[in-house]
Amino acid sequence: MKLWGGRFTKEENELVNHFNASISFDQRFYRQDIRGSIAHVTMLAKQKILTDEEKAQIVEGLEQILSDVENGLLSIDPAAEDIHSFVEATLIERIGDVGKKLHTGRSRNDQVALDMKLYVRDEIEELDLLVKELLQAILKIMEENLTTYMPGFTHLQKAQPVTIAHHFGAYFEMFLRDRSRLSDIRKRMNTCPLGAGALAGTTYPLDREYTAALLDFDCATRNSMDSVSDRDYLIELASAMATVMMHLSRFSEEIILWNSNEYQFVELDDAYSTGSSIMPQKKNPDIAELVRGKTGRVYGALTSILTTMKGIPLAYNKDMQEDKEMIFDAIDTTKGCLGLFTGMISTMKFHKDIMKKSAVKGFTNATDAADYLVNHGIPFRDAHGIVGRLVLYCLDKGISLDDMSLEEYKAISPVFEKDIYDAISLRTCVEKRTTLGAPGPSVMEQVIESYQKILTEK
């Protein structure tokens, strides 16, 4: 059954019908469509537009359709134009003419807008839960690795010593911002478009605030034209998901590097790795690589919906049907990547000795050697030059700063004494950095405590 056709004298071309139909993808929000319809007829009965008996028949019919679909007793007809027409046609088939009153006081335009908002609102909650689970996995790793040393990098060059806790804390902050963005979107989008009609409302005495309350919206939308043509919340969600994926991709890139034969910082669990069809020695980080690859797919959804919306005049235009497939795919992709990534890092093993050795061999304590000289009265610029000569000497000898004898130190600067070794030890380099945000265990314990509190509250 089509929701239109009275003014047409010809059947729709079969190719046009297929091109126009959306049932193949919008059937995924049958629950939201039925929930919105139940709220709508409940409001119509309250306003005496429908009788209580008519409302009861329609609600019972809709609830039975929902139950039958979920229990596999009713299949969604792939020949239907969209999920809205399928539900309405099935209702009329089951309860007769009273089912034809379901659509009183609404348009498919505000119905589509409502269904999409209800669906996206539900998906935001699922996305938020997945990000929270990832944060919990990251936090557990941080709690267990307050003094696990590793090199920190800039420009992919070893820079200064940090800890696994500190490094993973950077990603905790990223994903914490992602949760904040999702929360902002949900709050901003939580207005109910039902009752906006096609674009100019309706002459029926609808109680739109009542409908909004039934559907757990904060309020009804205030402009009917914007109600049916607003896709800002989808653009915001696509942007937020693109940012989540960007963070996952950065993290994946590091894990791919750390998992390589050259680094050997981590070993991925067999359950999150794959092998080669011809090279028996291979253990590939395919999950991390796929997450990195699928990031572009989510970026594409954001670019696509921005492009779709950029030239659309008010109010509704059929172009807007293109919002669904790309957003559905981006949601599915982001959710899948979050779940797999969380499992991957939760089972990942750290080669702590190799990470520590890499920090020592990478001159990550060079800055601390310069600070040692400054604390002994040498101007920093001179200290910088002295330590530069130390590094050149070590490179020529194939040793680290820790391997130099005191005589070798004094040959370059007589200021050095035995306490230089304690000053440049990884433990000292890390532990003395106690300003907020630094890797020192004492301050990291405070940060972790704050993270624990955040995850308990949210």
N, C-alpha and C positions, 0 to 999 in steps of 0.2 A: 504494500500500500504506500502511495506517495502522499505527502502532506500538502500537495498542490495539484493542479491539473484542470480545474474547472474552466479556465479561459483558453485552454488549448484544444485544437481540433485534430491534431496529429499525435500519434504515439512518438515518444522520444526515441531518436535514433539509438540503436543498440550500443554503438561505440560511444556516443555522447553519454548514455546512461552509465556505462562502465567508467568513463573518464570523470564523470561528475560524482560518482558514488564514493562514499567514505567508510562504508561498513567494514572493509577489510582491516582498517586500523582504529576506527573510533569505537568498535565493539568492546575495546578494553575498558571503557568506562560505563558499562551497563549498570553497575552498582550505583554510581553517582547519578546516572540518568533517572533511575527508579527512585532513589532517595529524594532527588529534586522534585520529581512528580508527586510523590507522597506529601511533601511539604506544601507544594502548590495547591493540591486539592484540599488539604487541611485548611489552608488559608481561605480558599474559595467557599468552603462550608461555613467558616467563621463569619465571613462577610455576607452570608445568605445568597451567594451566587449559585452554589450547589446546595442541595438538601443534605442533611446528615446521612440519609439512607444512600444517596448517590455517592457521597464521599466514602462510606463504608464499603460499598461494592467495589469502587475503584481501588481503594487502598488494599483490600483483600486480594483483588485481582493482581495488582502490582507485586504484592508480597509473594504471591504464589509463583508469578513469573520469575522473580528473583531466586526463590528457592529451587525451582525446577532447573534454571540455568546452572546454578551452583552445584546441584546434585546430578547433573548430566541427563536430566529427563527432558530438557528442551535445548535444542541446538539453535544458535543464532543463524538466521537465514543469510547466506552469503549473497543472495540476490536482492536483499533489501537495500534501499538507498543509503541508509545510515542507521545507527543504533536507535535514534529517536523514533523513526518510522517503524522499525521492527517492534519496539516495545509497544507503541500505540496500536499497531495492527494486531499484535498478539492479544492485547487487552480487549479490543473490540471483538475479536473472534471468540474470546472466552466469555465475556459478560454482556455482549450485545451493544445496543445503541448508547447506553449510558457511558460506555467507554469513549464515545466520540466527544464527550464533554471534558475530557482530560485536558485538552489544549486550550480551553477557554481562558482568555485574558493573557495569553503569552504567545510569543513568536518562536520559531526555531532559532532565531538569532540570539535571543536572551537565554534560551534553553541551552544552546551550544556554549555560550559564554559561561553559564553556571556550571555545566558539566566539567568544562575544562578547569575552572577554578577549583571545584571540589576535588578533582583528580590530582591536580598539581599540589594542592594543599596536603593531601594524603602522602604524595610522593616526597614532598619536602620533609615531612616527619620521618619517613624511612631513610632519606638521605642523611638527615641529621643524626639518626641513630647509628648509621654506619660510620659516620665521621667520629662520633663519640667512641665507638668501639675501637677505631683506629687510634684515637688519642689514648685510650686505656692501655692498648698494646705498647704504644710508644712510652707511656709513663712507667710501665713495668720495667722496660729495658733501662730507662733512666735510673730508676730506683736501685737496680742491680749493678750499675756501672758508674758509680760516682767517682771512682778512682781508677777506672780503666783508661789508660793513656793512649792517645792517638795523635797523629799530626793534624793540625788544622791547616786549611789551604786557602790561598788566594791565587788567582790566575792558574789554578791547578798545580801550583808550586807549593811545596811545604813551607809553612809560614811560622806558626807558633804552636806549642803543644796545647791540646785541649783534652777533653774526655769524651767517651761515648755519650755520657749523660748530657754534656753540654751540646754536642753536635746534634743529638736527637731532639734536644730541647728547642732548637731552631725550627724543626719541623712541627713540634707541638704548637709553637706560636702560630705557624702558618695555618694549620688545620683548625686551630681555635678561632682564628679570624674567619675561616670558612663557615664555621657554625654560626658565627655572628651575622654573616651575610645572609645565610639561609633564614635565620630568625627575623632579620629585618624585612626580607622579602615576604615572608608569611604574614607578618604584621601589616605591611603596607597593602597587600593584595586582598585582605580579609574583609571585603565589602561585597554585598550580594547584588548581582545584576538582574536577578529574576524579577519580572514586572516591568522591565524597560521596553518590552515589546520589540517590534522590528527596529525602531529607532526613536519613536515619539511617544512611548508609553501607551496607555490604553484608557478607554472611557469607563471600564469596569472599576468599581470602588475597591481596588486591591489594598490590602494592608501589607505593604512591602517590608516594613520593619518587623512585623510578625513573622513573615516568611524568613527573613534574615536570621531572626533569633532561633527559629526551628532548625536552621542549617548551621548554627554556631558561627555565624558571621558577626562582626562587630556592629555593622549597620548596613543599610541599603545604599547602593550607589546614588549619587546626586545628579547625574546627568545621563539621560537615557541614550543619547548618541554615543557618548564615551563608553557607556556600559557595554554596548555590543561591538565596539571597534577597538577596545583597549587590549593590547597585547604586551604592554610594558612589563607586566609581571613575568611573562615568558622570556622576554629579552633579558630581564634581570636574572632569572633563574639560569638561562643559558650561559650568561656571563659568570655567574657564581660557579656553575659546574665546570666551565672552562678553566676557572682559577683553581678549583679543586684538582682538576686533571693536570694542570701545570705543576702544581705542588707534587702530585704523585709522580709525574714524569721526572722532575728534578731529583726526587728521592730515588726513583728507579735507576736513573743514570749513575748515581753514586754507588748503588748496590751492584750494578753491572760492572763498574770499575773495580770495586772492592772484591768482587767475586772472581776477577780475572787472575790468571796465573802470575801476572806481574805484581799484583797487590797482595792477594791471598789474605785479605783482612777478614773475610767472612766465608762461610760455607752454607749454601742454601740446602734446605731439606729436600730429600729425594721427591717428596710429594709435590714440590713446587719447582721441579726442574725437569728437563727432558734430555734425551740423548740424541746421538747422530745415527743416521741410517748406515753410514759406512765407517765412521771413526769411533771405535768402541771406547776410547778414553774420554770422550766428551761428556760434559755435564753442563748443559746450557741454561742460562737464566731467562727462559722464554717468557715467564710471567711478567718479569720486570720489563722485558723488551716489548711485550704486547701492550702493557700499560702505557709505556712511552709512545708506542705507535698509535694507540687508540685516542691519544690526546688530540691529535689532528682531527679526528672524527667529530669530537665534541666542539672543537673550534669551528668546524664547518657548520654545525647547527646554529651557532651564534651568528656567524656571517650570513647564513641563509635567511634567518628570520629577520635580521636587520635589513637585508636587501629586499625581502618581500614587503616589509612594512613601509619602506622609505617613500613610496610614491602613491600611497593609498589615500584617497579623499574620504571624508566622513560620508556615510557611517559604515555599515558592513559591506564588504566586497568579497566575492568568492575566493579571491587570492588567499584570504585568511585561513582557508581550509588547509593550506600548506604548512600551517604552524604545527600540526599534530605529529606527523610522521617524524619530523626532524627532532622535535622535543622528546617524543617517546623514545626514540633511538638514543638520544643524548642521556636521558635519565637511565635507561637500561644499561648503557655503557658505563656511566659513572658509578652506578650501584655495583655492577659486576666487578669493576676495577677496585673499588674500595674494599669489598669483601675479600677478594683474592690477595690484595696487597697486605691486608691485615694478617691473613693467615701466613703469608710468606715471611713477614718480619717477625712474627711470633715464634716461628720455628727455626729461625736463622741462628747459626752459631758464630760467635766471634772468636777469631784467632788472636787472643789478647797479647801474647808475646810478640807476634809479628807486628801488630799495630804499634806496640811500645818501641820495638827496635826501629821501626820506620821513622818514628818521631825523633829518636836519638840520632839516627844516621842522616836525618834531613836538616840538621843545623836549626831545628825549631827553637833552640835555646839561645840563639845568637843575640836576640834582642835583650835577653836577661844578662848576657855577658856585657853588653854595652851599658845596661843599667847598673851593673856592678861597678864599672869604671866611673860612672857619673856619681854614684854614692861615695866614691873615693876621691872626689874633687876634680875629675876630668870633665871638661865641657862635652855635652852630648855629641856635637858635631865631630870633635876629635875622637871620642869614644867610638862613634860609628865607623870612622876610618880604621881605627885599631882593630876592631872586631872583623872588619872586612879583610884585613891582612891575615888575621887568624884563620878565617874561612879558606882563603887562598892557600895558606900553608897546609891546612888539613886536606884540601882537595889534592894537592900535590903529593901528599904522603898517603892518601887513601885512608884517612882516619877521621874520627869525629872530635868535637871539642872536648868531650869527656875523656878521650884517649890521650890527650896531650899531657906531657909531664909539666911540672911546675917550672922547670928550667926552660922548656920551650915557650911557656907563657911569658916568663920574665924576659926572654930574648926579644920579644916583640914589645912588651911594656913592663917595666919594673914594678908597676903598681900592683900587679897580680900577686896574691898570696894563696895559702892553702884553702882558704874559705871560698875560693872561686868554684871549687867542685860542688860544694853544697849549694852555692848560688845558682848554678846552671843545671842542677839535677831536675829531672822532669817533675818530681814531687814538689820541689820548691817552686819551680816555674808555674805550676798550676795552683798550688795551695795559697800562694801569696796574692793571687788575683781574686780579691774578695769584694770588689765593687759589684753592685747589683747588675746582673746580666753576664758576669764573668764566670769562668769555669771552676773557680775554687769550690771544693766540696762543702764548705760551711755555708756559702751563699747559695749553692745549688740545692742544699737541703731545704732552705727557706722557699726557694722557687718551687721545688717539688711539692712542698706542703701546700702552697697556694694553688698548684694545679690539682692536687687531690681534692681540695675544697671546691674548686670550680666544677669538677666532674661529679662531685656529690650533689651539688646544688642544681646542676642542669642535666 
